[in-house]
């Protein structure tokens, strides 16, 4: 019987013969009728197949079909003409017959793995014709799925791009001849270094670019110039560059910053390796002076209050931690909270309240006069750290002097006010040995002072520790809540600033206590971190968020990326990566749909281990974000070192960015510098349309906040997914 193949489809007589043979076999009446209908349909539409073949024959594209073992089952005339082989020589063979040997085994292994997985492969392949000539073919291979949705055969479309590749080669040769002029016109600097003979001297064989001339380096190098001819042999600069060059000639990529002629330059050194040996090093330098100045400005703004220019709470914690780590001795902490400042704000507006804050800051500074440092801790809170030697009487006297100075009449907008203050005092190391303890204990004492009539001072004592007793009780209840899964997750959408579309969400833990009611997250999460329960809590959050994602996926909703906060204790554990991998496997969650948010302070607590863990997570395809940026170390140098995808700007900067010029400059600098390092930016706490417009103008990528939605239960977030 005539076999049906692609050639037969395009031959009317062979089709007629095939149907005649089928009729001769004999069928029941119903089958015979169906066969006749099929015959009529095929013959009436023969011109469609014929037109298709004519179009293929006239095009520059060739077609081949292989079975799932890679055996060629069909080739068109174009492919035969291109390769010089006949159809008989090709069919039944594999494509190895036209292999040029140009590509590696891994190249073809990756190609084969792609199409076997049911995916389309596109690329360029260099083949060899029967005549021995080489040709470049732009190739697309499409899997044809069988009844079980598995690749049963593969159809390949090829276009000859040999002429284009030859033109590219000529273009490259032309470009090489222009490199000298191009280098000379470069804004930055490029150079090459060789290591000469046994002496190990470093010879610069090329220095080009306008930046080189700007810093006074020679660019006309007949025979090259040695390092010691550029910098003094006995100088610190020579030793510095010599050590960096030595590291590069050992086969390492090297980057560093150095100041030339008052310009801060960022250098990179890349070894050129041939036959396992470094033959030369290619270097480049970029002027990052403006970036350094911007980072310095951002660092100052991030560590200082914009209203008073006093150091802020982040600076306080860092300074206290450093003081304690360096064992500099005793100090006392005065937690000063202005009484009823809210009434002035309500009666006369925020501007009047700001004037009061500024005046009080000046008054406290007048009292302390170099005895320590004053910080603005919050809206109406100041913390003074006394670092000079003191006794108990000194603390009493200083507290009274601060109160007396604050209590003096204050005139704002033509009106006279009397401001009072409540002060709590803690001492290192009498009351506590960490910055967290000392701030907390001084705060407890300050609150006791307020309860007992305000406008006074109190020293912390353990009798005030009922708050901690409550926390101990709460810890046991939190353990039970985690083990019995009494917690729940709320979800806050993340929005694309430009399109307004939901691009993901942040999962936030909520605890609705059967007796205490709604427990604030900052309270029980801080407790969990202090007691180590954060490990169990964090695992539950990741598992629950992934489970919810799977449920939404099964319900037919588009799968979104979910962000989850990770504590320092979690990311520093050796088993964290495997724990995440296991949860993803158990919940059938794609790694690219998980975003782990880590605070910058968490990362800095154990930098090397954190970077190792982050690299492992990133290799899995998980998105990594730095959370609350601007409230901790806030150095953009970390963005280059840490394998992160997103940077989240803390809401304290966003809230007033469109009204406060200083905040606007901080946010603008953060966005620009983050984009410089290829990091996407997420703005937190967007509550007003004006804030969103400001972010859009600054080309921020994403935002979240009450302007779009508060955190909501899963069922309400599902409604958002329905609305799109």
N, C-alpha and C positions, 0 to 999 in steps of 0.2 A: 504494500500500500504506500502511496506517496506520503512522505512526511511533511508536516506543516512547519516551515521555518520562515525567517524574514525574507529570504529570496522568493519563496513561493507566494508570499502575500502580494508581492509586486508583479506576479506573472499570472495573467488572467487564465491562460490555458491550463496551467498547473492546478489552479483553484478548481476549474471545471472538472479536471480529471479526478481530483480528490473527492469532490461531492459525488461523482458518478460511482467511484469505488465504494463509498459509504452506502449509496442506494442499493448497490448490488449485494451488500451483506444481508439486507432485509431487516426491517423493524416492524414493530406493532403499528397499528394505524395512527395512534396518538404520537408516537415517536417519529414516525415517517412524516407526519404533518409538521412537527416542530423542525425536523431537518430541512424540509422544503422551505419553511419560513426563514430559517437561518441562511439558506442558500440565496433566497431572494434578497435578504438584507445585505449580505456581503457583496453580491454582484452589483446591486444598485449603488453601493457606496464604494465601489472599487476605485472610482476617480479620486476619492479622498486619499486613499493609500498611495495612489499613483502620484498625486500632487505632492504629498509629503516626501516621497522618495525623490522627486524632481527637485524640490526645495533643498533637500539635504545634499544632493549631488552638486547643485550650483553654488552652495555656500563654501566658505573657507574652513568650516568646522568639520571634523571627522568624527565618526561614531564607531565605537567598538563595544561589544558586550562579552562579559566573562561570567562563568558560573561561580558558585561560592568557593570553589577550590582554586580559582584564578585562571582556569582554562578558557582560552578565547573561543567563543561560540559564534560570534558574528563580527565581521569587519565590513565597512563600506568601501566603495571604490576610491574615495578621497584618501582614506588611510593607506590603502595599498599603493596609490600613486606617491604618497608622501614618503613611505618607508622603502619602496622598491620591492616589497614582497608581494606575492600573489595571495589571494584568499586561502588557497589550498595550503600554502606554506605557513600561514598564520593560524588558521582555525585548528583547534586541537593542541596548540602550543600555548605557552605562557608569554607574558610580555618580556621575559628575560631575553628573548631573541633580539629585542631592540635596545637592550641595556647598554648604555655608553660607559658604565663604570665610574661616572662622575659623582654619583650620590653614594652615601654610606649605607651600610646595612640598617642602622638605626632610622635613617630617613624612610626607608621602605617599611620598616617595622611599624613606625608611627602611622604611616599612611594606611597600612593594612588594618591596624587596630582601630583606626577611626571609622573606616567603612564597615568593618565587621560589627561595630557597635551600632550601626544604623545611621551614622552621621555622614553628611556630605563632606568630601575632601576637595579643597581647591589649592592649587599651587603651580609652580613651574618645574618641569622635568626636562632634563637634557637626554635625548635619545640618539641612537645610532642607526642609520639606514643600512640596507643591504649593500649599498655602494660604498659604505665606510664613512660617509659624511655625517656630521653631527648637526642636530637641530634642537632648538628650544621650543617646547610645546606648553602653552598655557592650558592646564588640564583641570577639568571638573569631573569627579567620579561620584555618581549617585547610586546608593543602594536601592534595589527593587525588592520590596518586602513580599514574602510568601503568605500563605493563608494563616500562618502562625505568627505573623508580624515580625519575622526574622529575615535578615538579608538572604535572598535566594539567588540573586545574580546582581551584577553591577554594570551600569551603562556609563561609558566614559565619553566626554566631549573634549576634543582637543583643537587648539588653534595654533598655527605656526607663528611664533614670535621671534624667530631667529634674527630677522633684520632689525627688529627693535633692540634686541640684546647687543647686536654688533654696534648699533648707534650708541648705546649706553657705554660700551667699552671705549669707543672713540671719544665720547664726552669726558670720561674719567681721565683719559690721557691728556685731553686739552686742559682739564681742570688742574691737573698736576703741574702743568707748565705755568699756571696762573697762581699757584699757591704762594710763591714768594711775594707777589704784589698784594695778594689777599692778606697774608700775615702782617705785612707792613701797615695795612689799613685797619687791622683789628683794634677795637677799643681796648681789649684786655691784653694780656701778655702770654705768649707761648715760647717754650724753649726746650732744647734737647741737651742731655748731659751724657758723657761717656766717662768710664773709669779707665784710666790709662795705666798700663804696665804694672810692675810690681810695686811701684810707689803708691798706687792707689789714689792718685790725684784725680780730681773731678774737673773734666774739661767740658765747657759749654760750647757746643758746635753750632748752636743757633739760639738767638734771642730776638724775638720780633714782637711787634705790637706797640700801639701808642702808649700803653701803660708803662712799658719798659722805658721809653724815653722820658715819660713824666716823672719817674722816680730816679732818673739819671743813670740807667744801665746802658752799656754800649750795645748797638744793634748791628754794626758792621764788624763781622768776626772773621777776618782772614786767618785761617788756621785755628780759630777757636780762642777761648779765653778761660783760664783756670779760675777756680773758686777764690783762691787767695789773691787773685788780681782784681777781684770785685770787692771783697771785704778783707779787712785786716786779718792776717793769719793768727794773731794773738787775741783777737776780739771774741767776745761772747757770741756775736752774730755768726762768726766762722764756725765755732763749735756747734752752734745750733743747727746750721744748714748741713754741716758735715754729718751729723748724726742722722738727720732726716734722709739725706742722700744714701747713707749706708743702709738704712732700713729699706729704702726702695730697691737698691741693688741686691738685696736679699730676696727680692721677688714679691715685696708687699706693696699694696696700694697705700699711699701716705697722703694725709691732708692735714693742714695746720694753718694757723693765722700768724702773721707777723707784720710789724709796722715798719714801713719804709717811707722816709721823707714825710712823716706825719700822716701817711695814708695807711689804713688798715687793709692788708691784702690777705686774701684767702688762697692758699696754694694747694695744688693737687699734684702728686707725682705718680706716674703709671709706668711700671717696668715693661719693656719690650723683650719678650722671651723667644729665643730661637734655639731649637735643639736642646731645650732644658736649661739654657744659660741666659742670663740677663745681658743683652748686648748694649742697651742704652736705656735711658729713662726719659720719658716725655713729660714735661711739666707745663702747668698753666697757672696763671694768677689772675684774680678778679679783685677789683677795688670794692670792698664791702664797707667802706667808711660810713656811708650813709645808713647802711643796715645796722652797723654797730651802734651808731648814735641813736637810731630808732629803738633798738633793743634796750639801750641804756634808759631811754625815755620811758619805754614800756615798763621796765623793771622798777624805775622810780615811781611811776604812777601806780603800779600794781602793789607797791609796798607802802604807799603814802595816801593819806586821806586828802581828797581833792579840795575840801573846804578849808581845812586848817594847815595843810601840808605836814601834819604830824605823821609819824609812822603809824601804820594800821595794825589790825589784829594779826595778819599774816606775819608781819615783821616782828611783832611781839613774840609770837610763838617761836619763830626762828631764832631770835636773839636769846630768849630764855633757854632754849634747847642747847644753843652754843655755849652759853654761860655755864650751864650745868655740866655739859660734856667736857669743857676745858677746866672744870673744877676751880673756878675763880673765887669761890668763897660764898659767904652768906649774902642774901639780899632779901628785901621785903617788897611785897606787892600791895599797892593801894588801889582798890577797885572803887572808883568814884562814879556814882550814878546821880544825875541831876533830878531833883524831885519835881514832878508835875510840869515838865517842859512841854508836854503835850497841850496843856491849856494855852500856853503862849502861841504855839503853832495854830491851834484852832481859832484863837481870838484874833491874831494878827497876821497869820499866814506863814508859809514856810520860810520866806525871806527873813522875817523877824526872828524866827527860830534859829536860822543859820547865823545871824548876827550874835545871838546869845551864845551859841556854841563857840564861835570864834573868840568872843570876849572872855569866856570862861577858860578857854585854852591858854590865852595870854596870861590870865591871872594865876593859873596853876604854874605856868612856866616861871613867872616872877617869883613864886615861893620856892620852887625847888632849886633854881639857879645852879645847874651843873652837878647836883647831887645824884642824878640818875637820868632816866629817860622817861618821857611822857608819850603815851600812845592814845590815839582815838580808837576805842575798841568797838563802839557801835554808835547808834544814833545819838544818844545822850549819855554815853558811857566813856569814861577815860580810865586808863590804868597807868599809874606811875610806878616805876620800878626803882627803888632806892638801892644803889649799889655801893655807896660809901659806907665806912664802918659806922655801926650804930648800936645803941642799947635800947631797952624797952622805953625809957623816958624820951629818947630821941624820936621814937615812933609816935608816942603820945603827942609830943610837941609839934611835930611836923603835921600830923593829922589836924590838930587844932588850927594851925596856921593856914592850911588849905581851906578849912571850913570858914575861917574868919575872912579870908580874901574873897571867897565866893559869895559870902553873905552880904558884901557891900552892895549898895544900891547900883542898879544897872539901868542906863537909859537907852532905849531902842525906839526909833521913830518918834522921838519927842516924849515918850512915856517912860516913867520910872518903874522898874521891877525889882523885887527882892527874890533872889534865887537861893534855894537851899540844896544841900547835897547829902547823900548817904554814902558812907565809906566803909568798906570791909577790908581788913588787913590780914594777909597770910605771910608766913616767913619760911624761907628755905634755909636749912632743911628741918627746921623744928616741926612744921606742919605737913610738909610734903616734899617729895624729891623729884617730881616731874613738873613740867610747865602746865600740863593739863590739871594736875591736882591743885597746884597753887592758884591758878585762875579760878578753878571751881570752888575751892575753899574760901577764897576772898569773896567770890560771888555769893556764897551761902551767908557769909557774915554780913555782906551788904544788904541782902534781903531781910535778914533778922533785924538789921538797923531800921529798915523801912517799916517793918511790922511793929517795931517798938517806938514809933513816933517820928522817924525820919530826922534829917538835919543833924547827923551825929556820926560817930565812928564806932566800930566794934572789931575786936580781934577774933579771928577764927578760933573755935574750940571744938573738941570732939562732941560736946553736948549738942552741937548744932547738926550732928550727923544723922538726924532722923531721915533726912532725904536719902541717904545711902541705905538705911534700913529698909526703906520703901523699895529701893531698887533691888535689894536682895530678895524680897518677896516677889517682886515682879519677875526676877530671873527665873524662879521656879515655875511661875505661870507661863513664861515664854517657852521654857523647855517643853511643857505640856502642850502648848499651842502648836509648836513645830512638830512634835511627834504625832499629834492627833490631826494635823493638817487643818487647824482652825484659822489659819491665815488665808488671805486672799490676795489676788493681784489685780491692780488697776492698770489701765493702759492710757498713755498720753501720746497722741499722734505726733510724728515728725513730718514737717511740710516742706516741700520744695519752694524756695522763696520766689522763683520765677513763675512756675506753672501753677502753684497753689495745690498740687496733688499730694496725697498722703504717700510718703516713700518709706514709711516704717513707723515704729512706735517704741516707747520706753515702758518697760514693765516696772511697776512700783508696788512695793509690799504694803498692805494695810492690815491692821489688827483691830478687830472689833471685839473687845473684851466683854464677856457676858455680864460682868458686874461693874467694871470700871468704864465701860463704854469705849469710845474711839481713843486708842493709844497713839499719840503722835509718832510718826515714823522715826524722827530724829531721836526720840527717847528710847524706843526699844531696839533700834538698830545700833545706837551707841552702846547700849547695854550688851547686845549680842557680841559686838567687837571686843568689849572689855572682858567678857567672860569666856570667849572662844566659841560661843554658840553660833557665831557668824558662819562657821564652816558648815554646820547642818542647815542653817537658814539659807545660805547661799546655794547649796546643792538643791534644796527644795525649790527655790525661785527659778533656777535654770531649768530644772525638770518640769515644773509646772508651766513655765512660759513655752517650752518646746512642745509639751503635751497640748497646750491650747492652740499652738500654731498648726499642729497635725490635725486637730479637730476642725479648725477653720479650712484647712486644705481639703479635707475629706468632704466638707460641706460645699465645696466648689468655689471658695473665695480665693482671690489672688494671694499668693503667699508673700508676706511682707517681712522685712528684716526687723527683728525685735532686739532692742538694746536692754542689757541687764548690767546693773552696777556690781562691780567686783571689789571686795575690800583688799587691803594690803595683806591681811592674814591668809586670804584664799590664794592669791596669786603667788605668794612666797612658798606655798606648800609644793613638795616634789610631785605629788600625785594629782595636781590640779588639771594638767593637760589631759591625762588619761581619764580623769573623772568626766571632763567635758566631752571627750571623744565617746565614752561609754553612753552618756546621756543622749548624745546626738544619734548614736546607733539605735538605742532602745526606742527612741521616739520618731525614728525615720526622718530626722530634721536635717536638711541640707546645711552644711557649715556656713555657706555664704548668706544664710538667712539669720545668722546669729551675730550680734554686735556686743562686745564686752567693753564696758566703760570703766576706766581705771583713773583714779585721781592722780594728779602729778605727784603729790606727796607720797602716795602709795608706791609709785614707781621708784622714787628716789630713796626709799628706805633700804632697799637692797638691789642696787642698780644691776649688777651683773646677772644675778639669778632672775630678776624680772625680765631683762632683755632676752635671756635664754628662753624663758617660758613664753614671752610674747612672740618670739620668732617661731616657736613650735605651733602656737595657736594660729599665727598668720599663715604658716605653711599648710595648715588644714583648710584654709580658705575663710577663716573667721575674720570679721571686721573688728578692728581695735580702735578705741577712742580714748582720748585724754579728757577727763571730765573736770568741770569747775576750773578751767584754765584761768589763771590770773590771780588765784587765791593762795598759791603756794610758791614754788621755786620760780615759775614763770620765765624760764630761759628758753629762747628759741633755738639755742644750740641743742636742746634735748630733742626737738622735732626732727633734727637730722639723724640723731643717734637711735631713736626709738622707732620700731617698725609699726607706725600707726597710720590709720586711714583718715580719721576724723579728729578734730579738735573742737571741744565744746566750751564756748566762752561763758563764764559764770554770769548769772542773771544780775548780779550787783553792778556789772558794767553796762548791761543792756538796758536796764530799767530807765536810766536817765540819759542814755546816749544821744537822744535827739534833742535834748534840752541843755545838757551840760557839755560845753566844748571840750573840757578835759577828758570826760568819759568817751566822747565821740572820737577823739584822737587815739585813745587806747584801743578802742574797738577797730578803728580803721587800720591801725598799725598791726594789730593781731591778724586781721583778715589778710592783709597784703603779705605779711611775712609767712603766714601759714601756706598761702597759695604758692609762695616762692619755693617751698619745700614739697609741693605736690600734695598738700594735706587739705581735705575738705573741711569747711567750718560750719558748725551748728551753733546757733544762738539760743540760749536758754532764757526763759522768763519773759517772752514777748507778750505784753498785755495790751498794747495800744497799737492802733493802725499806724500812727506816726513812727513808732519804733520799727514796724515792718517796712515802711517806706524807706527809712534810713538804711536798714540792712540791705534792701534791694539796691539802693544807690551805691552801696559799698561792695556789691557783688558777693554778699554772703550766700552760701549754698543752701542751707536748710535752717529751719527754726522750729521751736516748740514753745508752748506757753498758753496762758488762759485766753489770749486773743482768738485762738482757733478752738481750743477745748481744754478743759480741766482734765486731769486723770479720771477715767470712767471705768466702771466694771466691764468685764468681757462682753456681756450681752449688749451693752450700749455701744461699745466699740464695734461690735458686729454690725450694728445699724449704720455706722460710718462706712464700713466696708461695702454694705449694700448700696449706699448712696454714691459710692465711688470716691 
